[in-house]
Each structure stands twice: as structure tokens, then as C-alpha cells.
Amino acid sequence: MYRIPFVLILSLTLGLAQAQAAPDAPGHRPKGPPPVPTAIELQRDLGLDASLAGQVHALMQAHAQARRQMNEGHRAELKALLTPGQFERLKPLGHGPATHGAGPARAAQQ
């Protein structure tokens, strides 16, 4: 008697779990910045010659490194201002080190 609803719930649950775990699923966005394309990818995708592709790749790598350093500095500044508990609560609000905006935590301090 309870077998059909149980099977239905189980199959729906498993389907949702698989959809959430699939990194190639539409709408899935991995955490962090996208990887810097290789010089070969730039050559192929943009039709660049090897020299220009190498220059573009080097520039993109330098900017990615600068963003990482900026985010690390932002994280350190936030940790210095907030208690560990406040810092942890800030992340789920979308105002962690990789995001912008004042957000509720900043407004509460002012």
C-alpha cells in the first residue's frame, strides 16, 4: 500500500541529488573564477596567431593572480574587523571576500 509513494519519493530524491551533483548540468556554476584559457585554446577559439595568443594568455593569467591577491587581502581585512562567528555568517549572505556591496553586516556596524 505504501510501496508506490515510497518508490516515487525515492526516485524523485535520487533524481534531484544527481541533478545537483552534475557539474555539467545547465545552470550549474562552479565556485570561483573561471580558469584562464590556454594559449592553444585562444589560438583555436579566437583565431589568434601563436605570439598574440601567448600575450593574451599571459595578461589573463596576471589579472587572475591580481584578483586572487585582492580577494585574499579583502578576506584578511574582513577577518580583522569581524569576530570569527560574524565572518562565517557573512559568507552565506553573499558578502564574502569574492563579492561586492555593503550588505547587511556592514550596515549593522555603522
C-alpha positions as CSV (number, residue, x, y, z in Angstrom):
1,M,0.0,0.0,0.0
2,Y,2.8,2.5,0.9
3,R,5.1,1.0,-1.7
4,I,4.2,3.3,-4.6
5,P,4.5,6.6,-2.7
6,F,7.8,5.4,-1.2
7,V,9.2,4.4,-4.6
8,L,8.0,7.7,-6.1
9,I,9.6,9.8,-3.3
10,L,12.8,7.8,-3.5
11,S,13.1,8.2,-7.3
12,L,12.5,12.0,-7.1
13,T,15.0,12.3,-4.3
14,L,17.7,10.4,-6.3
15,G,16.9,12.4,-9.4
16,L,17.3,15.7,-7.6
17,A,20.6,14.6,-6.0
18,Q,22.0,13.6,-9.3
19,A,20.9,16.8,-10.9
20,Q,22.6,18.9,-8.2
21,A,25.8,16.8,-8.3
22,A,26.2,17.0,-12.1
23,P,28.8,19.8,-12.8
24,D,27.8,19.9,-16.5
25,A,24.1,20.4,-15.7
26,P,22.6,23.6,-17.2
27,G,22.7,26.4,-14.8
28,H,25.5,24.9,-12.7
29,R,28.2,27.4,-11.9
30,P,31.3,26.2,-10.2
31,K,32.7,28.2,-7.4
32,G,35.5,30.6,-8.0
33,P,36.6,32.4,-11.2
34,P,36.6,30.5,-14.5
35,P,40.0,29.1,-15.4
36,V,42.2,31.1,-17.7
37,P,42.1,29.7,-21.2
38,T,45.4,28.2,-22.5
39,A,47.2,29.9,-25.4
40,I,46.2,27.0,-27.6
41,E,42.6,27.5,-26.8
42,L,42.9,31.2,-27.5
43,Q,44.5,30.4,-30.8
44,R,41.8,28.0,-31.8
45,D,38.7,29.8,-30.4
46,L,39.7,33.4,-31.4
47,G,41.8,32.7,-34.4
48,L,44.9,34.3,-33.0
49,D,48.5,33.6,-34.1
50,A,50.8,31.9,-31.5
51,S,52.5,35.1,-30.5
52,L,49.3,37.1,-29.8
53,A,47.7,34.1,-28.1
54,G,50.7,33.9,-25.7
55,Q,50.5,37.6,-24.9
56,V,46.7,37.4,-24.2
57,H,47.2,34.3,-22.1
58,A,50.0,35.9,-20.1
59,L,47.8,39.1,-19.5
60,M,44.8,37.0,-18.4
61,Q,47.0,35.0,-16.0
62,A,48.4,38.2,-14.5
63,H,44.9,39.6,-14.0
64,A,43.7,36.3,-12.4
65,Q,46.6,36.4,-10.0
66,A,45.9,40.0,-9.1
67,R,42.2,39.1,-8.4
68,R,43.2,36.3,-6.2
69,Q,45.6,38.5,-4.2
70,M,42.9,41.2,-3.9
71,N,40.4,38.7,-2.7
72,E,42.9,37.3,-0.1
73,G,43.5,40.9,1.1
74,H,39.8,41.6,1.3
75,R,39.3,38.4,3.3
76,A,42.1,39.4,5.7
77,E,40.6,42.9,6.2
78,L,37.2,41.4,6.9
79,K,38.6,38.9,9.4
80,A,40.4,41.7,11.2
81,L,37.1,43.7,11.6
82,L,34.7,40.9,12.4
83,T,34.6,38.2,15.0
84,P,35.1,34.6,13.7
85,G,31.3,34.0,14.1
86,Q,30.4,37.1,12.2
87,F,32.8,36.3,9.4
88,E,31.3,32.8,9.0
89,R,27.8,34.3,9.0
90,L,28.8,36.8,6.3
91,K,29.7,34.1,3.7
92,P,26.1,32.7,3.2
93,L,24.8,36.2,2.8
94,G,26.7,36.6,-0.4
95,H,29.0,39.2,1.0
96,G,32.1,37.2,1.5
97,P,35.5,38.0,0.1
98,A,34.7,37.4,-3.5
99,T,31.6,39.6,-3.6
100,H,30.9,43.4,-3.6
101,G,28.5,45.6,-1.8
102,A,27.9,46.8,1.7
103,G,25.3,44.2,2.7
104,P,23.5,43.7,6.0
105,A,26.6,43.1,8.1
106,R,28.3,46.4,7.1
107,A,25.0,48.3,7.7
108,A,24.8,46.9,11.2
109,Q,28.2,48.1,12.1
110,Q,27.6,51.7,11.0
